């Protein structure tokens, strides 16, 4: 099957191969290597790629911090260097490039591949092209901005620590250490006329820089507390750019009854043409279609008892291996319901790449479920508060499903909550959704998680 998929690019990857490539970032690895080859054009591509893999620095930061004079570039760059343990490069250090290359320290930096933070460079289009011709491509460009009047006012209070090269300000950021205070000096060329001249030059060159780096650039308002500026900068530089690697959504929805899983699955399926699979509905369809598995499932459906896991898993494996699921992806709800089923799903080589847990207060669940009513004639579902029947005639014939009675709701919730903690531990990279809000707000959050690359590992929530 794998050979056939390689021969015919129109055919989907088999599930195990696609999951293996996605989990280990093989497509991104190949893309990064190809980019490096095209940038550096080595005489021996094989040896170059071997060294590239040994260095393993594709995730090292490559950040430019740009902005007008006194916008806080040095503060931001210094803080980022400490946060990422990266090398700070400024115009001052570039002036001594030949000397630095010969030092043991520079050699150690190169071997460790820590990444770099480039402060205040490039300043114009020519310098940006020079960087590109040297194979230097930033992954993130932070562009600080503030009103000229604010920047001119800041420049007058700027002070420099000649020992650490840290920048302070007489009003906004004065050091608490008396020893540091004593050695601070006022930088040269900080007259109002000089700052105004530099601002004019910056504004003239800014559009060219923006045009070159617009796909990796974010403008951040520097006229706010430094804590807020640094927070926004960090959030931006930790984002991962969209990969060109093939991606097939395999989405799992968990949540208590009434949390809106079905609606969100329907919205995702409609917009992105993924296959919407509800486990309970799948069992009923198998019975209605009189399939072999359906015949085995039918006695359990008729009696209202739970269908054995092995039958559910066979049915799911068969459905998720169908061509539409392999080609378009799928969104699944209703399975697994416990940790054992989750492990069985994993053993069957069914690996979701987006998992969502819907959270909703008990009172909201009861309100949603206990007031649901169904029209036995049309099958249309209504809600006595949020979506009442349009006519008295329809209202008179509405019926409540016994499972939506409050005593049965409590039983269903108890079953769900007795297993959800183990499932959360099993799916550690899951997203957490506040389901007690507007459905389309929820959908936008889910959509953003599905279409964007995954951030660094760790739980995420709305």
Order of alpha helices (4+ residues) and beta strands (2+ residues): alpha-alpha-alpha-alpha-beta-alpha-beta-alpha-alpha-alpha-beta-alpha-beta-alpha-beta-beta-alpha-beta-alpha-beta-alpha-beta-alpha-beta-alpha-alpha-alpha-alpha-beta-alpha-beta-alpha-beta-beta-alpha-beta-alpha-beta-alpha-beta
